[in-house]
């Protein structure tokens, strides 16, 4: 009949087949969804991860190791010089306060304070004309006296045909005034030379006390020249320390102006007199100027008292303590290794490293780079980078 379904559509075979088709469709849909989900997950993993607002970006990166800057010095073998620490004052070996030896008018001042000069260099010049006039006048007096001298003995010599004797010549010189005239001429030439003041030695001008056009008298101060190369230190030494220092010993000098710049000299003399009030004697130290030390400065002086030869030395500032034991940090392959040491004597600058009490070997080798700055908070095997002292932050 029209409008009726065939009967086989309502049979049991049709129902089973319909349900199977439905399950196949569902299975295909589930597989498709799983594939799509996997692709999205892969895409999500490949895409850059974003952090929540305000979350520090550095925490998403692996931590980096920072090499700390340190300064080093090399361990060495040498003599450990035990010393006495005292104070002293710098003096110049030569300090010349030049004064005018003649009076005159200053014609030229050729130097200024702080200027370096060499021996014989012109410093101050007087107007030379008055000195030239006096010299010419004295020369005229000599010429006149010379004629008078000849007049006294020449006629008699011509008449007798014999030259004058020695006594006759001396008498003629005295009567003519020739000898005195010659002396006056020499004095005039000397005054003319003194009208030009020159440097008596190599040095530095400390002060200039005259000006061009100024009229000055003999004896007035003109300028001061100081030898900055050859210096001496007058160091105070307590009376009980005097027997342990000796002439020829090494002296190390430093100043508050530049404590890291040291000058080295030699003990030139140990004076005999001890001050009864301070109970201190004096030692003279001679040294060469280093551009830092200046006459009048107060300085710290280290005087050699005893020398211990052939010792393994490290800078004293490299030695620190951990758990009551002394150690130094040695740089190996960019890392700071701490090395325990047996500490010996020190002189305030260097420390002696003694052999290990068990192995009898020295734990520090010559040339080892021991850290002298930047090591107070280091740990063993900490990464470090060696920098120059002036490069440290």
Secondary structure, 3 states (H helix, E strand, C coil): CCCCCCHHHHCHHHHHHHHHHHHHHHHHHHHHHHHHHHHHHHHHHHCCCCCCCCCCHHHHCCCCCCCEEEEEEECEEEEEEEEEEEEEEEEECCEEEEECCCCEEEEEECCCCCCEECCCCEEEEECCHHHHHHHHHHHHHHHHHHHHHHHHHHHHHHHHCCCCCHHHHHHHHHHHCHHHHHHHHHHHHHHHHHCEEECCCCEEEEEECCCCCCEECCCCEEEEEECCCEEEEEEEEECCCHHHCCCCCEEEEEECCCCCCCEEEEEEEECCCCECCCCEEEEEEEEECCCCCCCCCEEEEEEEEEEEEEEEEEEHHHCEEECCEEEEEEEECCEEEEEECEEEEECCCEEEEECCCCCCCCCCCCCCEEEEECCCCCCCCEEEEECCHHHCC
